[in-house]
Amino acid sequence: MKNNDLTTLFSHIKPSDTPFVSGGLRDFFTYRDLGIEQATNGRVVAQLVRANQAPERGTGWHVHEAQFHIVYMLKGWARFMYEDRETLVEAGDCVHQAPGIRHYLFDYSPDMEYMEIVGPAAFTSIEAEGPCAVPEPMPWA
């Protein structure tokens, strides 16, 4: 239930409260809601994202309409293109995706899992023209 004011609510989510589910932005990932969207009345979403199949074409070039977006890698690794720069993000790394930056997640490990925090919660993903070629993903064993 969302309130129409700026009040935030206390939130405490346990793993058994919200399982990983499909049906999110990408079909090759599963998502676990952390209850922050409801607690902040839609101002922020926090979710865990993990790989559920090998990358084929990845996310494609895109931008997000968001004011704030971070990715904190919990397990494994992922390879991104941020504009024309290849970036390896490994467990323990934190990336701030500046508003409007073109990016492409094109490869990741089978155990990849990251926390994503975005504001507003109802952010959009818009396909974008890529500035350069993207490397091929490594085959999963």
Stockholm file with secondary structure:
# STOCKHOLM 1.0

chainA/1-141         MKNNDLTTLFSHIKPSDTPFVSGGLRDFFTYRDLGIEQATNGRVVAQLVRANQAPERGTGWHVHEAQFHIVYMLKGWARFMYEDRETLVEAGDCVHQAPGIRHYLFDYSPDMEYMEIVGPAAFTSIEAEGPCAVPEPMPWA
#=GR chainA/1-141 SS CCCSSSCCCCCCCCTTTSCCBSCSSCTTEEEEECSHHHHTTTSCEEEEEEECSCCSSTTCSEEEECSEEEEEEEESEEEEEETTEEEEEETTCEEECCTTCCEEEEEECTTCEEEEEEESTTCEEEECCCSSCCCCCCCCC
#=GC SS_cons         CCCSSSCCCCCCCCTTTSCCBSCSSCTTEEEEECSHHHHTTTSCEEEEEEECSCCSSTTCSEEEECSEEEEEEEESEEEEEETTEEEEEETTCEEECCTTCCEEEEEECTTCEEEEEEESTTCEEEECCCSSCCCCCCCCC
//
